[in-house]
Amino acid sequence: MKSAAAWLLSLLEWLLLGVGLGTLGMYGYESVEARRFQAEQAAAFERAARSPVPPSRIQPGGLVGMLDVPRLKLSTPVIEGDDDRTLKRAVGHLPDTPMPWESGNSAIAGHRDGLFRPLKDVKAGDEIRFRTTGDELRYKVTKTSIVMPDDLSVLEPQSGATLTLITCYPFYYVGSAPKRFIVHAVRE
């Protein structure tokens, strides 16, 4: 017969196994859902590109365009918004910044554990492409920087057309990262 302590230990082991499997299942579901959403948005972009319409006001959650960093083999839909739901499934255009086809400093954010993981290898001189249904804009990375999360100077208006990519830093940090990794690029 098992002692009470052995029985509690066995119960705790099963409980922890259940929590672990539940967490793994949730991660798997979220990953599959994000990939499905990205594929759906990429297909919607390709359909829209066949009959280009000039971009108008894009609603929150709407498709803004496609972001590509060819050297890093990074290609992702960009969705309007920077809320948790958007950033779990894609990268998001920060609503308070100009659109990439407008003059000024357009900002796009993404999770370091997801689509923006390849940015850890970005270098000055790398090309970034932003595709809309009617145009392809080309940017050149000028520099990267690391800032604190409350440093909003990276979002300040710039002369000309610039693109700022934002993700958490360090890339392999477990939990909420204490800093932000910034990629600065200028339109060519």
C-alpha positions as CSV (number, residue, x, y, z in Angstrom):
1,M,0.0,0.0,0.0
2,K,1.3,3.5,-0.9
3,S,2.0,6.0,1.8
4,A,0.1,9.3,1.7
5,A,3.4,11.1,0.7
6,A,4.0,8.7,-2.2
7,W,0.4,9.1,-3.3
8,L,0.7,12.9,-3.3
9,L,3.9,12.8,-5.1
10,S,2.4,10.5,-7.8
11,L,-0.6,12.9,-8.1
12,L,1.7,15.9,-8.4
13,E,3.7,14.1,-11.2
14,W,0.5,13.4,-13.1
15,L,-0.7,17.0,-12.6
16,L,2.6,18.4,-13.8
17,L,2.5,16.1,-16.8
18,G,-1.0,17.3,-17.6
19,V,0.0,20.9,-17.3
20,G,3.0,20.3,-19.5
21,L,1.0,18.5,-22.2
22,G,-1.7,21.2,-22.1
23,T,0.9,23.9,-22.5
24,L,2.6,22.0,-25.4
25,G,-0.8,21.5,-27.0
26,M,-1.7,25.2,-26.7
27,Y,1.7,26.2,-28.2
28,G,1.1,23.8,-31.1
29,Y,-2.4,25.1,-31.7
30,E,-1.1,28.8,-31.7
31,S,1.7,27.9,-34.1
32,V,-0.5,26.1,-36.5
33,E,-3.1,28.9,-36.4
34,A,-0.4,31.6,-37.0
35,R,0.9,29.7,-40.0
36,R,-2.6,29.2,-41.4
37,F,-3.3,32.9,-41.0
38,Q,0.0,33.9,-42.7
39,A,-0.7,31.6,-45.6
40,E,-4.2,33.0,-45.9
41,Q,-3.0,36.6,-45.9
42,A,-0.2,35.8,-48.4
43,A,-2.8,34.2,-50.7
44,A,-5.1,37.2,-50.3
45,F,-2.2,39.5,-51.1
46,E,-1.4,37.6,-54.3
47,R,-5.1,37.7,-55.4
48,A,-5.3,41.4,-54.7
49,A,-2.0,42.0,-56.6
50,R,-3.5,40.7,-59.8
51,S,-6.0,43.6,-59.8
52,P,-4.1,46.3,-58.0
53,V,-6.1,49.0,-56.3
54,P,-4.4,52.0,-54.8
55,P,-4.1,51.6,-51.0
56,S,-6.7,53.5,-49.1
57,R,-7.4,53.6,-45.4
58,I,-6.6,50.2,-43.9
59,Q,-8.8,49.0,-41.0
60,P,-7.2,47.5,-37.9
61,G,-6.5,43.8,-38.6
62,G,-6.4,44.5,-42.4
63,L,-3.6,43.5,-44.7
64,V,-1.1,46.3,-45.3
65,G,1.4,44.4,-47.5
66,M,4.2,41.9,-47.5
67,L,7.6,42.5,-45.9
68,D,10.6,40.6,-47.3
69,V,14.2,40.5,-46.3
70,P,15.7,38.4,-49.1
71,R,19.1,37.6,-47.5
72,L,17.4,36.3,-44.4
73,K,14.7,34.4,-46.3
74,L,12.2,36.4,-44.3
75,S,8.8,37.0,-45.9
76,T,5.7,37.8,-43.9
77,P,2.3,39.6,-44.2
78,V,2.1,42.9,-42.4
79,I,-1.2,43.5,-40.6
80,E,-2.5,46.9,-39.4
81,G,-2.2,47.0,-35.6
82,D,0.2,46.2,-32.8
83,D,-2.2,44.4,-30.4
84,D,-1.4,40.9,-29.0
85,R,-3.8,39.1,-31.4
86,T,-2.1,40.6,-34.5
87,L,1.5,40.0,-33.2
88,K,0.7,36.3,-32.4
89,R,-0.2,35.7,-36.0
90,A,1.9,38.1,-38.1
91,V,3.9,41.3,-37.8
92,G,2.0,44.6,-37.3
93,H,2.3,48.1,-38.6
94,L,2.2,50.6,-35.7
95,P,-1.0,52.6,-36.3
96,D,0.5,55.9,-35.2
97,T,3.2,55.9,-37.8
98,P,2.9,56.6,-41.6
99,M,2.2,53.7,-44.0
100,P,5.4,52.4,-45.7
101,W,4.4,54.1,-49.0
102,E,4.1,57.5,-47.3
103,S,6.9,59.9,-46.3
104,G,8.1,59.6,-42.7
105,N,9.1,56.9,-40.3
106,S,6.9,53.8,-40.8
107,A,7.3,51.2,-37.9
108,I,6.6,47.5,-38.0
109,A,6.8,45.3,-34.9
110,G,7.0,41.5,-34.5
111,H,7.9,38.9,-31.9
112,R,11.5,37.7,-31.6
113,D,10.2,34.2,-31.0
114,G,8.3,34.2,-34.2
115,L,8.6,35.9,-37.6
116,F,11.2,38.4,-36.6
117,R,13.7,35.8,-35.2
118,P,15.8,36.1,-38.4
119,L,16.5,39.8,-37.7
120,K,19.2,38.6,-35.3
121,D,21.4,38.2,-38.4
122,V,20.5,41.5,-40.2
123,K,23.3,43.7,-41.3
124,A,23.8,47.3,-42.5
125,G,23.4,47.2,-46.3
126,D,20.7,44.4,-46.3
127,E,17.8,45.0,-48.6
128,I,14.2,45.1,-47.2
129,R,11.3,45.0,-49.7
130,F,7.8,46.1,-48.8
131,R,5.2,45.0,-51.4
132,T,1.8,46.5,-51.8
133,T,-0.7,45.4,-54.3
134,G,0.5,48.1,-56.7
135,D,4.1,48.7,-55.9
136,E,7.3,47.3,-54.4
137,L,9.3,49.7,-52.2
138,R,12.9,49.0,-51.5
139,Y,14.7,50.0,-48.3
140,K,18.4,49.6,-47.3
141,V,19.3,48.8,-43.7
142,T,21.5,51.7,-42.4
143,K,22.0,50.4,-38.8
144,T,20.7,48.4,-35.9
145,S,20.4,49.5,-32.3
146,I,19.3,48.2,-28.9
147,V,17.1,50.4,-26.7
148,M,14.9,50.2,-23.6
149,P,11.2,49.5,-24.2
150,D,10.2,53.0,-23.1
151,D,12.6,54.7,-25.6
152,L,10.2,56.0,-28.2
153,S,12.8,58.1,-30.0
154,V,13.0,55.3,-32.6
155,L,9.5,56.3,-33.7
156,E,10.2,60.0,-34.1
157,P,9.4,61.4,-37.5
158,Q,12.2,61.3,-40.0
159,S,12.8,63.3,-43.2
160,G,12.2,61.2,-46.2
161,A,10.9,57.7,-46.1
162,T,12.3,55.4,-43.5
163,L,11.3,52.0,-42.1
164,T,11.8,50.9,-38.5
165,L,11.5,47.2,-37.5
166,I,11.1,46.5,-33.8
167,T,11.4,43.3,-31.9
168,C,12.3,42.2,-28.4
169,Y,16.0,41.6,-27.3
170,P,17.9,39.5,-26.4
171,F,16.7,37.0,-29.0
172,Y,17.2,34.0,-26.8
173,Y,16.0,35.5,-23.6
174,V,13.4,33.4,-21.7
175,G,10.4,35.4,-20.6
176,S,9.6,39.0,-21.2
177,A,12.7,40.5,-22.8
178,P,14.1,43.7,-21.2
179,K,15.2,45.5,-24.3
180,R,14.2,46.2,-27.9
181,F,16.2,45.4,-31.1
182,I,15.7,48.1,-33.7
183,V,16.4,47.9,-37.5
184,H,16.7,51.3,-39.2
185,A,16.3,51.4,-43.0
186,V,15.9,54.2,-45.6
187,R,13.9,53.9,-48.8
188,E,16.1,53.8,-51.9
